[in-house]
């Protein structure tokens, strides 16, 4: 089985899996980055507004809402990575794939290193770790090229 996590145009375009001649969509870049950028923008607005907050009562109280947005973004990314990895492993189990092959991963890592936006907004290592973990749970070996 040949599995690709990402499309060919950029490292985080459409997430799809290919089994034989069929392709299965797992997620897409627009959905992932749109929500993440919205959370980042809200945090940034809140950070700018904090300069005009009433003084007193300490820094901790003023930073509490910023920490809330940091947690919200972290939870969103973690949830999406779990969802994408689960969908991929479920697809492998359904197709009775013995060993999924994640192709061109080193090329995608190089592309991500050159693109600061991509590097900041994509938890690539976390996704690979979740795929490995879930594959091990169901007894599937993963090969990463």
C-alpha positions, -999 to +999 in steps of 0.1 A: +000+000+000+013+034-009+001+062+014+007+099+010-003+123+037+000+154+016-008+165-019+018+175-044+014+213-046+026+221-011+034+202+020+000+208+035-023+208+006-050+182+006-044+152+029-051+121+010-043+084+010-039+063-021-047+026-022-040+011-056-057+035-080-081+050-055-075+081-035-092+089-002-093+124+013-085+126+050-085+164+055-076+197+038-053+226+042-079+253+041-100+238+070-069+233+092-051+266+086-083+288+085-093+278+120-058+280+134-052+314+118-085+327+133-074+316+168-040+333+163-057+365+151-080+366+181-050+361+204-031+388+186-061+412+189-063+404+226-026+410+231-028+444+215-059+453+236-041+443+268-020+474+265-052+495+273-063+473+302-069+489+335-038+488+357-034+469+389-044+434+400-013+420+384+001+406+352-013+371+358-049+382+356-042+401+323-024+372+308-051+346+317-072+352+285-040+350+263-032+316+279-068+305+271-062+312+234-028+294+235-045+264+250-074+266+225-050+266+196-029+237+210-061+217+217-074+224+182-042+212+165-039+181+187-076+172+180-071+176+142-039+156+142-056+128+161-085+129+137-062+127+106-041+099+120-072+080+131-088+083+096-056+071+080-053+041+103-090+032+099-085+034+061-055+010+064-075-014+085-105-013+062-083-020+032-064-047+051-031-029+044-002-048+059+024-020+057+015+016+048+043+035+030+046+072+037+064+085+006+084+116-001+085+126+036+121+140+035+111+163+005+081+176+025+103+182+055+127+203+034+098+223+019+085+229+054+119+241+067+120+267+039+085+281+045+082+298+078+044+300+077+042+263+071+067+255+097+048+276+123+014+262+115+019+226+108+026+200+135+043+175+112+063+156+138+032+152+160+012+138+131+038+112+123+041+102+160+003+098+163+002+077+131+030+054+144+012+051+178-021+042+163-006+019+138+012+000+166-021-003+185-037-022+156-006-041+146+004-023+114+040-015+105+047+020+091+075+027+066+085+063+062+106+073+032 
